[in-house]
Amino acid sequence: MSFWYLQAITGLSFAMLLFLLAAGLSLIFGLMRIINLAHGALYLVASYLSLSVMRGTGSFLLALLVGAAAVTLIGLFMERRFLNRLYRMELAQVLLTFGFLFILSDLTQWVWGGEPQIMPKPALFAGSLRLGEMMFPIYRLLVIAVGIVVAVLLGLIQQYTSLGAKVRAGVDDAEMTRGLGVDLPRLFTGVFAMGAMLAGVGGVMGGPIIGANLDAAFEILLFAFVVVIIGGMGSLKGAFLASLFVGLIDTFGKALFPEYSLFTIFAPMAIVLAIRPTGLFGRT
């Protein structure tokens, strides 16, 4: 039984990391119709930057704040200087954000080198928690808790605040929302910055688990897009449930059927697209 419990904790922690990326990615596309392929690079920059801060200061909290703030500023720069001129120009968005993906990845390699590195866990969460006969890594439990807290906060903001109402209205009908006097450009900037910040938080929290390496920018982006496609663009509920599904099925698939691990991820995605092209919770 210990095998199943450990794989479940591993899958849930990976799922919460995916949710942190996919939530922002889903909202950005759902509201702004921007395909942000640089999302994985923001995760990468936050991972390496927080690793340097952690090694220099020993403070995980400071590393989290610096990593999230840095990629938020990068996201603001991208949106205000480039992407706000390319609304509804999908091909230009793909090419531009794909270019940012390579630029940020190359800059990361130039600054930190190309060697994969693992961030040390904060001392407070470095051990294991015993529950009966089972031992659970405390840090993975922390990642699960952070993901759940973020999901609850985002859900509350979306459902019970004026900002959330504007975002929902913008996702449903951008033209009508603009006609009601909502400053959509400012709203777009805020949502894009929030998405970048979530990618940064995911990059920092994933440092002690996945580590900082150049391949992560592409691998984590691929997983995040699978989550968004299955859950549906613009749906936080869909992103959360799809993250749980993808995280668990990927972890158990690699443990039980390593030679078919990619099949276990992409086959369900293909089935969902065939049955419901907008995703399980996407708007038709």
N, C-alpha and C positions, 0 to 999 in steps of 0.2 A: 504493500500500500504506500510505502514511503516514496516509491518511484512516481506514482500517480499524483500524490500531493505536491512533490517537488516540481514536476512538470506543470501542474496547474498554477503554482505560484510564479514559475518562470513565464508561462504564457500570459498570465494576467498582468505582470509587470511590463512585458513587451507590449501588450495591448494598450496599456495606459500611455506608454511612450508614443505609440502610433496615434492615439487619440489626440495628444497634444499637437502633433503635426497636422493630422487630418482635419481637426476642427477648424483651424485657421484657414487651411487650404479650401475646405468646403465653403466656408462663409465668403471667402474672397471670390470664388467663382460664382457662388449663388447670388451674391449682391452685385459684384462688379463685372462678372463675366470675363475675368482675367485668368488665364491659364498660367500660373506662376511656377515655371520649371526651376526657378532659383530657390525654391523653398528648401530643398535638400542642402543647398550650399549654406543657407542661413543656419541650419542645424549644425553643419560642419564647423563654421566659424565660431559658433557659441561653444562647441565642444573643445576646440583647441584653445580658445581664449580663456575659458574658465579653467582649463588645465594649468595654464601658466599662472593665473591668479591663485589657484589652489596651492601650487607648489611654492609660490612666492610668499604667501601670507598664511597658509594653513587654514584659511577660513572658507568653508564650503558655501556659507550664506553669501559672503562677498563675491565669490566666484559666480554664484547664481545670479546675483544682481548685475554684475558687470557683463556677463554673457548675454543675459536677456536684454539689457539696455543697449548694448552695442549693436545687436542685430535688429533691434527696433529702429535705431537711427539709420541703419543701412536700408531697412524696408521703407522708411519715410523718404529717404533720398531717392530710391528707385521709383516710388510712386509719384512724388512731386515733380521730379525732373524728367521722367521718361514715360511711365505708364499712363499718367493722366492724359497724355496726348493720343493714346492708342486705344481708347474705349471702343468696343465692338470691332476691333481690327485683330481678329484671332491669330492670323498668321504672323503678323508683326509682333504680337505679344509672345508667341511661342519662340520666335527667333531671338527677340530681345532678352527674355528671361533665360533662355538656353545659353545665350552669350554670357549673361551674368553668372550662370552656374559655373561655366568654365573659368571666367575671370576670378571669381571668388575662390574656386578650388585651386587655381594656380597660385594666387596670392597666399593662400593658406600653406601650400607646399613650399613656397619661397620663404615664408616667415618661420614655419615650424618644421619644415622637412617632411618627407613622405613616409616616415616610419609610424606604424600604428602605435598608439600609446593609450594606456588605461589610466583614468583619473583615480587617485586614491579615494576610498570611501571616507566620509566624515567619521571621526572616531566614535561619535555617539551612536552611529548606526552601522558600525563595522562588524558587529558580532551576529549571533543567531539567537532566535527566540525559541525556547522549548515549550511546546504545548502537548502535554502528555508524553508520548514516546516520539513525537515528531519534532524536528528541528527546522525552523524557517529562517532564511536570511532576512535580517531586520531591514537592510537597505531596500530589498525588493518589496517588502511590505510598505516601506515609506513611499516608494514610487507608485504603488497601487493607491495608497491613500491620497497622494498629491493629485493623481489623475482623477479620482472620484471627486475630490474637493473642487478641482477646476471645472469638471463637468457640471456639478451642482451650481457653482457660481455663474457659469455661462448660461445655464438653463434659467436661473432666476433673473439674470440681466435681460435675457431675450424675452421672457414672458411677462415680467412685472415692472419694467422700467420704460421710460419714454424712448431711450436709446434703442432698446430692444424692439419696441413697436416700430420705430423708424426703419430698423434693419429688416424686420419682417415685411414691412410694407415695400421697402426697396427691392427685396427678393421677389415679392409677388408681382409688383407693377412699378417699375422705376419711373415711367413717364407720369403716372398718376401721383406718385410720391413727390416728384419734382413740382407738379402742378399745385400741390397743397402747401408749397412754400418750404419744403425741407431742403436744406443745403446739401445736396447729394455729393458734390466734390469733397466737402469737409467730412461727410460721413464715410465716403470711400477711403479717404486718407486714414481715418480712425480705425476702420475695419482692417485695412491692410497692415497698419502698424500693430494692431492686436494679433493678427495672424503671424507676423514676423516675431513678435514677442513670445508667442506660444511655441514657435519653432525653436527659439533660443532656450526657453525653459526645458523643452524636450532634449535639446542638445546637451545641456548641463546635466540634467537628471540621467541621461543615458550614458554619460561619460564613464562611470564606474561599471557599467554593465556591457555596453556595446563597445565602448572605447572611442577614441578619436582616430579616424583613419580616412584616407581620401575616398575609398570605395563607399563609405557610409553615405556620402552626398547623393550617390545614385541609387544605392540599395534602399535606403530609408525613404527616398522620394518615390520609388516604385511601389513599396508597400503602402505608403500614404495614399497614392492614387488608387490602388486596389480598394482600400477602405472607402474612399470618397465615391468611387464608382458603385460599389455594393450598397453603401448607405444612402446615396443620393445627394446631389449637389445642394448645398445650402441648408442641410438638415443636421443639427447638432445631435438629435436623437439617433439619426441614422449613422452618423460618424461614430458615436459611442458604441452602439450595438455591433456595427461592422468591425470596429477595432477589437472588441472582445472576440468576435468570431475569427478574424484573421490571426490575431495574436495566439489564440489557443490552438487553432488548427495548424498553424505554422510550427508551433513548438512541439505538439504531439506528432505531427507529420514527420518532422526531422528526427524525432526520437524513435518512432516506430517504423517509418518507411522513408529513410533518408534519400533513397534513390528516386523517390516520387514526390519529394518535398515541394517542388515548384508546381507539380500537377495539383496537389491538394489546395493550393492557393488560387491558381488561375482557372481551374475547372469550375469552382463555384461562381467566380466572377463572370465567366462566359455564360453559365446557366442563368444568372440574374439578368444579364444584358439581353439574353434571348427572350426571357419572359417579361421583364420590365426594364426597358432601356433607360429610364430615368433613375433607376436604383430603387431599393426597397421603400425608401421614404422620400424620394424626390418628387417634385411636383410635375405633373404631366402637362 
